[in-house]
Amino acid sequence: MKFFLDTADLAEIEEANSWGALAGVTTNPTLYSRIGGKLDDFHGHIKKICDIVGEDCPVSAESVAMTRDEIVADGRVLAAIASNVVVKVPTCIEGLAATRALADEGIRVNMTLCFSVPQAILAARAGARYISPFIGRFDDISEDGLDQVQQIVQAIGNYDFTDNTVNGEQVEIIAASIRSANHVTQCALFGADIATVPFNVMKKLVKHPLTDAGIEAFLNDWEKVK
């Protein structure tokens, strides 16, 4: 499993990137607004993120358009920011049409707000490089988000979509809207390709009480022999 950080905070991205385990970033105007950003400078902020993580880390930036032509136009502008930008597009009819057009132009798409197996298959057929089912949104309505994501992982794994994607790349499933370490554990067990997590969750993934106790014991033993 790869880890994408879900944030627009440059300090969080810099810190997570320094750990050596970060494989990508997902962001959107809403996350940018939470750190005081304005839509007029969103593209400039995406460039800063790309500069931090480097060209090997995909950075998903969300289009704010709603019609296919507008999404394609917006996607072209976003993709021109840096070679590692992936355009986030919502799962809908207009989004599918735009995804096909963008993929045909060699622009990678992360199809987001995916909530069912049929949606995921349609996204893959349309040329999406990444598909993002949302665990937390299912939990919000008292449904099993993990079960839904597992079904999508299994279904996409049944088929070969490389003829549909940019440069014949494999479609990857991003387990999104993750809110706990347990979500990450379960997604890893059933084979989700990527977990996109907020920084507070990513920090928790590193921690374990037995590790803390072991470090404390090591330091105590070291003090005895100094």
Solvent accessible surface area in square Angstrom, and as a share of the most:
residue,aa,sasa,rsa
1,M,84,0.37
2,K,81,0.34
3,F,51,0.21
4,F,2,0.01
5,L,0,0.00
6,D,40,0.21
7,T,9,0.05
8,A,2,0.02
9,D,39,0.20
10,L,48,0.24
11,A,70,0.54
12,E,48,0.21
13,I,0,0.00
14,E,95,0.43
15,E,84,0.38
16,A,0,0.00
17,N,48,0.24
18,S,84,0.54
19,W,89,0.31
20,G,72,0.69
21,A,59,0.46
22,L,17,0.08
23,A,23,0.18
24,G,0,0.00
25,V,0,0.00
26,T,5,0.03
27,T,0,0.00
28,N,28,0.14
29,P,30,0.19
30,T,77,0.45
31,L,25,0.12
32,Y,15,0.06
33,S,65,0.42
34,R,177,0.65
35,I,77,0.39
36,G,57,0.55
37,G,13,0.13
38,K,148,0.63
39,L,108,0.54
40,D,150,0.78
41,D,68,0.35
42,F,6,0.02
43,H,67,0.30
44,G,33,0.32
45,H,11,0.05
46,I,0,0.00
47,K,87,0.37
48,K,102,0.43
49,I,0,0.00
50,C,6,0.03
51,D,92,0.48
52,I,42,0.21
53,V,15,0.08
54,G,29,0.28
55,E,132,0.59
56,D,133,0.69
57,C,16,0.09
58,P,25,0.16
59,V,0,0.00
60,S,1,0.01
61,A,0,0.00
62,E,40,0.18
63,S,5,0.03
64,V,87,0.50
65,A,16,0.13
66,M,125,0.56
67,T,63,0.36
68,R,100,0.37
69,D,112,0.58
70,E,94,0.42
71,I,0,0.00
72,V,13,0.08
73,A,50,0.39
74,D,28,0.14
75,G,0,0.00
76,R,122,0.44
77,V,79,0.45
78,L,1,0.01
79,A,24,0.19
80,A,87,0.67
81,I,33,0.17
82,A,22,0.17
83,S,93,0.60
84,N,14,0.07
85,V,8,0.04
86,V,2,0.01
87,V,0,0.00
88,K,14,0.06
89,V,0,0.00
90,P,18,0.11
91,T,21,0.12
92,C,47,0.28
93,I,132,0.67
94,E,52,0.23
95,G,0,0.00
96,L,37,0.18
97,A,32,0.25
98,A,0,0.00
99,T,0,0.00
100,R,78,0.28
101,A,37,0.29
102,L,0,0.00
103,A,9,0.07
104,D,103,0.53
105,E,88,0.39
106,G,40,0.39
107,I,23,0.12
108,R,69,0.25
109,V,0,0.00
110,N,1,0.01
111,M,0,0.00
112,T,3,0.02
113,L,62,0.31
114,C,0,0.00
115,F,63,0.26
116,S,35,0.23
117,V,36,0.21
118,P,88,0.56
119,Q,55,0.24
120,A,0,0.00
121,I,50,0.26
122,L,97,0.48
123,A,0,0.00
124,A,0,0.00
125,R,113,0.41
126,A,11,0.08
127,G,1,0.01
128,A,0,0.00
129,R,31,0.11
130,Y,12,0.04
131,I,0,0.00
132,S,3,0.02
133,P,0,0.00
134,F,25,0.10
135,I,0,0.00
136,G,0,0.00
137,R,110,0.40
138,F,14,0.06
139,D,60,0.31
140,D,89,0.46
141,I,113,0.58
142,S,109,0.70
143,E,81,0.37
144,D,85,0.44
145,G,0,0.00
146,L,33,0.16
147,D,58,0.30
148,Q,47,0.21
149,V,0,0.00
150,Q,79,0.35
151,Q,82,0.36
152,I,1,0.00
153,V,23,0.13
154,Q,124,0.55
155,A,13,0.10
156,I,11,0.06
157,G,66,0.63
158,N,97,0.50
159,Y,122,0.46
160,D,100,0.52
161,F,5,0.02
162,T,29,0.17
163,D,145,0.75
164,N,29,0.15
165,T,12,0.07
166,V,10,0.06
167,N,127,0.65
168,G,36,0.35
169,E,42,0.19
170,Q,115,0.51
171,V,14,0.08
172,E,22,0.10
173,I,3,0.02
174,I,0,0.00
175,A,0,0.00
176,A,6,0.05
177,S,26,0.16
178,I,2,0.01
179,R,121,0.44
180,S,41,0.27
181,A,44,0.34
182,N,83,0.43
183,H,18,0.08
184,V,11,0.07
185,T,69,0.40
186,Q,65,0.29
187,C,0,0.00
188,A,52,0.41
189,L,136,0.68
190,F,39,0.16
191,G,42,0.41
192,A,4,0.03
193,D,50,0.26
194,I,0,0.00
195,A,0,0.00
196,T,7,0.04
197,V,0,0.00
198,P,44,0.27
199,F,28,0.12
200,N,82,0.42
201,V,5,0.03
202,M,8,0.03
203,K,96,0.41
204,K,125,0.53
205,L,52,0.26
206,V,101,0.58
207,K,129,0.55
208,H,92,0.41
209,P,101,0.64
210,L,136,0.68
211,T,71,0.42
212,D,60,0.31
213,A,55,0.42
214,G,40,0.39
215,I,93,0.47
216,E,108,0.48
217,A,51,0.40
218,F,132,0.55
219,L,97,0.48
220,N,77,0.40
221,D,79,0.41
222,W,141,0.49
223,E,111,0.50
224,K,161,0.68
225,V,110,0.63
226,K,158,0.67
